[in-house]
């Protein structure tokens, strides 16, 4: 993965799509890894949690970073947000178990297992109280699952050939859940840039897509809440 920073002359969607605001001249994420350790030989992975005071990488594991943000900075938050808990103790075991079989890595290792997992998610959402994975409150299960599902139709189906079914025509409960998060919750909508998703995969995986062709579809990237693909609407 190249994981480069945008340059000042590029006009890409997203208000936070900027050059590295803390390091002049840094063009790629690897520059920060080497800044911390010039002899670094591992992978350059994201996300990266950077400490500006000590100029070092605190963590680069998404499952650990997400939990740091739950309560580590509560003293900086308004009172109303201190009580938000995406990992309530009463659901912790269920969320942990869900995380085990809905990871992003699942689709890379085994396409059949991926669709078994999607079938399981669909059955859970179709039979549950909703609208979120464990009912009326968003939890870590929603946050982690969203990052995979929102990429599925616009990228995974064509890029990784996970084409048994797509979300919009094959998984109605997942599709409702996805659109609820995207259209109703700004934190999901505002941090999802479909152009970035498509171009990152199609331009960086040269072993899969040597010519770097980025498909235009599906159109639209995500359907409105009151619309369905023709086959689903007719059914």
C-alpha positions in Angstrom: 0.0 0.0 0.0 1.3 3.4 -0.9 -0.8 5.4 1.7 0.3 8.8 0.3 -0.9 12.2 1.6 -2.8 14.5 -0.8 -0.8 17.4 -2.3 -1.8 21.0 -1.9 -2.8 21.3 -5.6 -5.2 18.3 -5.6 -8.9 18.9 -5.2 -10.4 15.8 -3.7 -13.7 15.4 -1.8 -13.7 15.6 2.0 -12.9 18.6 4.2 -10.1 16.7 6.0 -8.3 15.7 2.8 -5.2 17.8 3.2 -1.4 17.4 3.2 0.1 16.2 6.5 -0.6 19.3 8.7 2.2 18.5 11.1 5.1 17.6 8.8 6.2 19.7 5.9 7.4 17.7 3.0 6.0 14.4 4.1 4.4 12.7 1.1 3.8 9.2 2.3 2.9 7.5 5.5 6.1 5.5 5.3 8.0 8.8 6.0 6.4 8.9 9.5 7.4 5.3 10.2 11.0 6.1 9.2 10.9 9.3 11.2 10.2 7.2 14.3 12.6 4.4 13.4 15.0 4.8 10.4 15.6 1.1 10.4 11.9 0.1 10.3 11.3 -3.0 8.1 7.6 -3.8 8.8 4.5 -2.9 6.9 3.2 0.7 6.6 -0.3 0.2 7.9 -3.2 2.5 8.8 -4.8 3.9 10.8 -2.0 5.6 12.7 -2.4 7.4 16.0 0.4 10.0 16.2 1.5 11.8 19.3 2.4 15.4 18.3 4.2 16.1 21.6 6.6 13.1 21.5 6.7 12.8 17.7 6.0 9.1 17.6 3.4 6.5 16.6 1.4 5.5 19.6 -0.5 2.7 17.9 -1.4 1.4 14.4 -3.9 -1.3 15.2 -7.5 -0.1 14.5 -9.2 -2.4 17.0 -7.0 -1.0 19.8 -7.2 2.7 18.6 -11.0 2.6 18.4 -11.2 1.5 22.1 -8.8 4.2 23.2 -11.2 6.8 21.9 -14.1 5.5 23.9 -13.1 7.0 27.2 -9.4 8.0 27.2 -10.3 11.6 26.3 -13.6 12.0 28.3 -12.1 14.9 30.3 -12.0 16.9 27.0 -15.6 16.1 26.0 -18.9 17.8 26.7 -20.9 16.0 29.4 -23.4 14.6 26.9 -20.8 12.7 25.0 -19.0 11.2 28.1 -21.9 8.8 28.5 -21.7 7.4 25.0 -20.3 3.8 25.4 -20.0 1.7 22.2 -18.8 -1.2 24.3 -21.4 -1.6 27.1 -20.4 -4.3 29.6 -23.7 -6.1 29.2 -22.9 -6.6 25.5 -19.2 -7.0 25.6 -19.1 -10.8 25.1 -21.5 -10.6 22.2 -19.7 -7.8 20.5 -16.3 -9.6 20.9 -17.8 -12.8 19.4 -19.3 -10.8 16.5 -16.0 -9.1 15.8 -14.3 -12.5 15.4 -16.3 -13.4 12.3 -17.1 -10.0 10.7 -13.5 -8.7 10.3 -12.4 -7.2 7.0 -9.8 -9.9 6.7 -12.5 -12.5 6.3 -13.2 -11.6 2.7 -9.6 -11.8 1.7 -9.0 -15.3 3.2 -12.1 -17.1 2.0 -14.9 -15.9 -0.2 -17.3 -18.6 0.8 -16.7 -17.9 4.4 -17.4 -14.3 3.7 -20.9 -15.0 2.4 -21.6 -17.4 5.2 -20.7 -14.5 7.6 -22.9 -12.1 5.6 -25.8 -14.6 5.7 -25.3 -14.7 9.5 -25.3 -10.9 9.8 -28.5 -10.7 7.6 -30.3 -13.2 9.8 -29.3 -11.4 12.9 -30.5 -8.0 11.6 -33.6 -9.4 10.1 -34.7 -11.0 13.4 -33.4 -8.4 15.9 -35.2 -5.3 17.3 -32.9 -2.9 15.3 -32.3 -0.5 13.9 -28.7 -1.1 14.9 -26.8 -4.4 15.4 -27.7 -4.8 19.0 -30.9 -2.8 19.2 -31.5 0.9 19.8 -27.9 2.0 20.4 -24.9 2.1 18.2 -22.1 -0.2 19.5 -18.6 -1.2 18.4 -20.2 -4.0 16.3 -21.9 -1.4 14.1 -18.8 0.7 13.8 -16.5 -2.1 12.8 -18.9 -3.9 10.5 -19.8 -0.6 8.7 -16.3 -0.2 7.4 -16.5 -3.5 5.5 -20.1 -3.3 4.4 -19.9 0.3 3.0 -17.0 -0.8 0.7 -18.7 -4.0 -0.5 -20.8 -2.9 -3.5 -18.5 -0.1 -4.6 -15.3 -2.0 -4.4 -15.2 -5.6 -3.2 -17.7 -7.1 -5.7 -15.6 -6.1 -8.7 -12.1 -5.7 -7.3 -11.9 -8.9 -5.1 -14.5 -10.8 -7.2 -16.8 -11.3 -4.2 -19.7 -11.5 -6.5 -22.0 -14.2 -5.2 -24.4 -11.4 -4.2 -24.1 -7.7 -3.6 -25.5 -5.9 -0.5 -28.2 -3.8 -2.3 -29.9 -6.7 -4.1 -29.0 -9.7 -1.9 -29.2 -8.6 1.7 -32.2 -6.4 2.5 -31.7 -6.2 6.2 -28.0 -5.3 5.9 -28.9 -2.8 3.3 -31.4 -1.1 5.6 -28.9 -1.1 8.4 -26.2 0.4 6.2 -28.3 3.2 4.9 -29.6 4.0 8.3 -26.1 4.6 9.5 -24.9 6.4 6.4 -27.9 8.8 5.9 -29.0 9.4 9.5 -25.7 9.5 11.4 -23.3 12.3 10.3 -20.3 10.5 11.9 -20.7 7.7 9.3 -21.8 9.8 6.4 -19.1 12.5 6.8 -16.2 10.1 7.1 -17.1 8.0 4.0 -15.6 9.1 0.7 -16.5 6.6 -2.1 -14.0 8.1 -4.5 -11.2 7.5 -2.1 -12.4 3.9 -1.4 -12.5 3.1 -5.1 -9.2 4.7 -6.1 -7.2 3.4 -3.2 -7.9 -0.2 -4.0 -7.8 0.1 -7.8 -4.7 2.2 -7.9 -2.6 0.4 -5.2 -3.3 -3.3 -5.9 -1.4 -3.6 -9.1 -1.2 -7.4 -8.7 -5.0 -7.5 -9.1 -5.5 -4.5 -11.3 -2.3 -3.8 -13.2 -3.7 -1.0 -15.4 -5.3 0.8 -12.4 -8.7 1.0 -14.0 -11.3 2.4 -11.6 -14.9 1.4 -12.4 -17.5 4.1 -12.5 -20.3 2.0 -11.0 -22.3 1.1 -9.2 -24.4 4.2 -9.6 -25.2 5.6 -7.2 -22.5 4.6 -4.7 -25.2 4.1 -2.0 -29.0 4.2 -2.5 -31.3 6.6 -0.7 -33.3 5.1 2.2 -36.5 5.2 0.1 -35.1 3.6 -3.0 -34.3 0.0 -4.0 -32.7 -1.6 -7.0 -35.4 -2.6 -9.6 -35.3 -6.3 -8.8 -35.8 -5.8 -5.1 -38.5 -3.1 -5.6 -40.4 -5.5 -7.9 -40.1 -8.4 -5.4 
